[in-house]
């Protein structure tokens, strides 16, 4: 990315040829997430989002759960020792149906003031790799 | 974006596409491709001009296939945006591992063109999403 300073509120959006229900399943089911989210298995259970990657495990508070429209959860970068020591930030997923069986998926990653290294890590291509991969998986059946 | 009160004067968009840089370049510069994802507009891009007919026009200032394309931008689809000064669009294509390309679009010099900035803020995500679908599935999002 050409931007030197990662913003503390980051907004990403992608249009996907899929229903909100299909996207919801892809962002909340470990069998899906491990195929596009850097191999991380993610599951929503008991008011928390549980993530596992190889021998690593971490979890975050779910702040809003409204399937298949909106999911808001705290974000901790449990995959990296240095990043996981930073303060939790927040991620909001919003799914809005469009015409022609397409859904607009918007991810807002904010409250990053106390997590500058996380902000830099996820900025730009970080989130867009995950969202690009999710779109490819849903539209073609295979990830990037 | 609906969540932003003010559209940014430098807007950066990126997307990963399962295609070679050559394929991405062709999809950006050929009208048969662009009409499938650029709001139905056939766009022809040469080393001299960005020709989007009555929708958008620009002068090409850098033409380096299949890596980089820079052109000015005047949105003619709306009388308010058409009256604003030209802004600038930069396309960069970088090959990644696994037959994947990273396409980055930077739309800047929008300081004197607030209507254009607002108009394209939601549009670029739609265009890049459609471009990716066309290359990966053969079909645009509108089809």
Interface residues (C-beta under 8 A of the other chain):
Chain A: X1 X2 X3 X11 X13 X14 X15 X16 X17 X99 X100 X102 X106 X108 X124 X125 X128 X129 X132 X133 X135 X136 X139 X140 X144
Chain B: X1 X3 X4 X12 X14 X15 X16 X17 X18 X98 X100 X102 X104 X106 X122 X125 X126 X129 X130 X132 X133 X136 X137 X139 X141 X142 X143
